């Protein structure tokens, strides 16, 4: 059966000589994997750019009652990006966020509110010309609410991460008093993100580290985020 749906590309792996297997979060079918033929061929015929992280697509896809990997019948860009491909900071942020979504969103069923949040957030990010330094932090906080473990305050984040760190004896986690200094920043990001006053890149990286720790408490087998090192380097200061 064929289904028409919008989709958000999460990632892809190479398959055979010129094809890929793309993981896509679809509006109608949730997370799906599709074989896409002949997108990596050399020359002007290549369409691999349409399967970069968080690309927005309009698709007609095959479905199967048995599940598993299917194929895309038709696909095209639903919203060509105007800034993201030309800004290394933005493309690095989207690479990181797409990996986080890929590791946390698993269901093979529609979730209209989650899809709408992701779709609209990506378009908004592309339209921002300045002031997007905190976007990834705001995004992860909002995503956590859609996933069912969103915090109500900065104190809730800090208490959970600090307690977990003490329980496992983690030597690399800052002392509780240092973590508590971050509560006010999380409160700003939760309540008035446009007015959040995070002083510099160092604090921003530390907030992200705490926030990933918070996710690790709530998402089973989240694992290491491979794109985090790239993001940290690009947004160093």
Number of C-alpha atoms within 10 A of each C-alpha: 7 13 14 16 15 23 28 25 23 27 21 20 11 14 15 11 11 15 18 21 20 23 22 26 30 27 22 17 19 19 21 23 21 18 18 22 16 17 18 19 14 10 7 6 10 13 14 16 12 18 23 19 22 25 24 26 22 18 20 18 20 16 17 11 6 6 10 10 15 16 19 18 13 12 17 14 16 15 14 15 16 11 15 21 15 10 11 14 18 23 19 23 23 24 21 22 24 21 18 21 16 18 16 19 16 12 12 14 14 15 16 12 11 16 20 12 14 18 19 11 14 20 18 10 19 19 13 13 10 7 8 16 16 17 20 18 22 19 16 19 20 17 20 17 13 16 13 9 15 19 17 14 16 19 18 16 23 24 16 13 23 22 12 15 18 13 9 8 10 11 9 7 16 14 12 15 10 11 19 17 13 20 19 16 20 27 19 18 24 20 13 11 16 14 9 17 12 18 9 12 15 14 14 21 19 14 19 18 14 19 19 19 20 23 21 16 15 15 15 10 10 16 9 9 13 12 17 21 11 15 21 18 12 14 18 12 11
